[in-house]
Amino acid sequence: MGAMGTVTVLLFASLAERAGTRRLELPLEEGATVGEVRDRVVAQFPQLAPAVPTLMYALDEEYAREDAPVRPGSTLALIPPVSGG
Amino acid sequence: MSVNVYIPTPFRHLVGNRASVRATGVTVRDIIEDLDRQFPGFRAQLVDSTGERARHINIYVNQVEIENLAGEATELNEGDEVAVIPALAGGAPTALTPEMVERYSRHIIMPQVGSAGQRKIIEAKVLIIGAGGLGSPVALYLALAGVGTIGIVDFDVVDRSNLQRQILHQTDDIGKPKVQSARETLLAHNPNIEVVTHETPITSDNAFEIISQYDIVVNGADNFATRYLVNDACYLLKKPLVDGSILMFDGQATTYLPGKGCYRCLYPAPPPPGMVPSCAEAGVLGAMCATIGSIQATEVLKLILEIGEPLVNRLLLYDALTLEFRIVKVRRDPNCPLCGDNPTIHELIDYEAFCGAPIPHAAAPFGG
């Protein structure tokens, strides 16, 4: 399966701090899911791995499960909880 | 003495449909007699069959009920404001005094609020979890709006490091219990309201008892264990929860209505201890508190007034560095252990064990 377009990944809050960036573009493999895109992000930024079980995903601004397919040109947001008050 | 007497709607037919009239006398009793001379039949409205003042009639001098002064013997000063207020069928005397009409005039003038809406605000009971960064602006705006009963839960004392963002507290408050400092600040802004202080950490043992006294809960907690606890307690008690959280330059806000999703639908598992830092560990831009806190206060007022579209099934993400607001659509998770189709959580649990981290208490202040 080859690359067929890109996906924009947005990192929020502590993820952005840990990765040192808030936005990245990744090539998108055909049929890739939210979880697979996330794994590519974590491969690039291993320091994000401990946060994975707590993340919420939003695909094109809508809540998405890990198994949701990602279409080319989509935006995937990785949203960790924030506890400060 | 000549004083102004506020006449509520039920009595206005007696005084030529005026909202206020002048009366003279040395004491409250004199004023009532003068009103009866000017408007025959007025006194009969205030007394029961024995000639004593009826229990459902309250008389206020400058917004203080005369039973807290010297009763009908209360002496008056030139220019005092007297109000004769009957309790309404519902119980609470919710008539707006002239002071309230003036104070809340910028609310009342809007058709979405009006005097009926302002009375709803005055009758509302709102609980705020934490008198810290978020709790401060939420409490202040709700107090200014006239929310009649504001409860505040916080075990902590004011620390100098709080003052960079927690606008309820000032330098002279350092060392004071936060709930006490909060109460003083709120009553200085609006003496018409009640501020109920709960000087304790909120725990599985007291959460039901505290939360059940209120209509709406606002979350300004500073740790995950308290956030899961308050979420679960609000769902189990069927109370709306207006949630907000901040860290560094990021903020989140959403409103949970019972049965329409909860914190666990978004974040089923708490982060491992140390993964997500607290404000004490990572810092927070003070002005962020007002951005998110003001949104929470707005949500509370919308819920009270039943206007607009609450931030339900939508999570607001605020990035102060790019000044971007994003709204992500979220939804109730049918597999949620709390509010899903086959729930496994039916009572409060041990949240310290669940989160693998203690709920901060007075011995280890986190400082919101």
HADDOCK unambig.tbl for C-alpha pairs under 7 A between the chains (distance, minus, plus):
assign (segid A and resid 13 and name CA) (segid B and resid 250 and name CA) 5.45 0.50 0.50
assign (segid A and resid 14 and name CA) (segid B and resid 276 and name CA) 6.32 0.50 0.50
assign (segid A and resid 50 and name CA) (segid B and resid 275 and name CA) 6.91 0.50 0.50
assign (segid A and resid 51 and name CA) (segid B and resid 271 and name CA) 6.62 0.50 0.50
assign (segid A and resid 51 and name CA) (segid B and resid 275 and name CA) 6.56 0.50 0.50
assign (segid A and resid 53 and name CA) (segid B and resid 269 and name CA) 6.94 0.50 0.50
assign (segid A and resid 54 and name CA) (segid B and resid 267 and name CA) 6.16 0.50 0.50
assign (segid A and resid 54 and name CA) (segid B and resid 269 and name CA) 5.57 0.50 0.50
assign (segid A and resid 54 and name CA) (segid B and resid 270 and name CA) 6.17 0.50 0.50
assign (segid A and resid 54 and name CA) (segid B and resid 271 and name CA) 5.43 0.50 0.50
assign (segid A and resid 55 and name CA) (segid B and resid 267 and name CA) 6.98 0.50 0.50
assign (segid A and resid 56 and name CA) (segid B and resid 266 and name CA) 6.25 0.50 0.50
assign (segid A and resid 56 and name CA) (segid B and resid 267 and name CA) 6.51 0.50 0.50
assign (segid A and resid 58 and name CA) (segid B and resid 328 and name CA) 6.54 0.50 0.50
assign (segid A and resid 61 and name CA) (segid B and resid 327 and name CA) 6.69 0.50 0.50
assign (segid A and resid 61 and name CA) (segid B and resid 328 and name CA) 4.52 0.50 0.50
assign (segid A and resid 61 and name CA) (segid B and resid 329 and name CA) 6.21 0.50 0.50
assign (segid A and resid 62 and name CA) (segid B and resid 328 and name CA) 5.22 0.50 0.50
assign (segid A and resid 62 and name CA) (segid B and resid 329 and name CA) 4.52 0.50 0.50
assign (segid A and resid 62 and name CA) (segid B and resid 330 and name CA) 6.39 0.50 0.50
assign (segid A and resid 63 and name CA) (segid B and resid 328 and name CA) 6.65 0.50 0.50
assign (segid A and resid 63 and name CA) (segid B and resid 329 and name CA) 5.71 0.50 0.50
assign (segid A and resid 63 and name CA) (segid B and resid 330 and name CA) 4.98 0.50 0.50
assign (segid A and resid 81 and name CA) (segid B and resid 267 and name CA) 6.92 0.50 0.50
assign (segid A and resid 82 and name CA) (segid B and resid 245 and name CA) 5.79 0.50 0.50
assign (segid A and resid 82 and name CA) (segid B and resid 246 and name CA) 6.20 0.50 0.50
assign (segid A and resid 82 and name CA) (segid B and resid 247 and name CA) 6.49 0.50 0.50
assign (segid A and resid 83 and name CA) (segid B and resid 222 and name CA) 5.50 0.50 0.50
assign (segid A and resid 83 and name CA) (segid B and resid 223 and name CA) 5.17 0.50 0.50
assign (segid A and resid 83 and name CA) (segid B and resid 224 and name CA) 5.67 0.50 0.50
assign (segid A and resid 83 and name CA) (segid B and resid 245 and name CA) 5.56 0.50 0.50
assign (segid A and resid 83 and name CA) (segid B and resid 246 and name CA) 6.64 0.50 0.50
assign (segid A and resid 83 and name CA) (segid B and resid 278 and name CA) 6.56 0.50 0.50
assign (segid A and resid 84 and name CA) (segid B and resid 221 and name CA) 6.87 0.50 0.50
assign (segid A and resid 84 and name CA) (segid B and resid 222 and name CA) 4.40 0.50 0.50
assign (segid A and resid 84 and name CA) (segid B and resid 223 and name CA) 6.44 0.50 0.50
assign (segid A and resid 84 and name CA) (segid B and resid 245 and name CA) 5.24 0.50 0.50
assign (segid A and resid 84 and name CA) (segid B and resid 246 and name CA) 4.77 0.50 0.50
assign (segid A and resid 84 and name CA) (segid B and resid 247 and name CA) 5.39 0.50 0.50
assign (segid A and resid 84 and name CA) (segid B and resid 278 and name CA) 5.54 0.50 0.50
assign (segid A and resid 84 and name CA) (segid B and resid 279 and name CA) 5.45 0.50 0.50
assign (segid A and resid 84 and name CA) (segid B and resid 368 and name CA) 6.67 0.50 0.50
assign (segid A and resid 85 and name CA) (segid B and resid 132 and name CA) 6.46 0.50 0.50
assign (segid A and resid 85 and name CA) (segid B and resid 133 and name CA) 5.50 0.50 0.50
assign (segid A and resid 85 and name CA) (segid B and resid 134 and name CA) 5.28 0.50 0.50
assign (segid A and resid 85 and name CA) (segid B and resid 220 and name CA) 4.69 0.50 0.50
assign (segid A and resid 85 and name CA) (segid B and resid 221 and name CA) 5.07 0.50 0.50
assign (segid A and resid 85 and name CA) (segid B and resid 222 and name CA) 4.44 0.50 0.50
assign (segid A and resid 85 and name CA) (segid B and resid 245 and name CA) 5.27 0.50 0.50
assign (segid A and resid 85 and name CA) (segid B and resid 246 and name CA) 5.78 0.50 0.50
assign (segid A and resid 85 and name CA) (segid B and resid 368 and name CA) 5.21 0.50 0.50
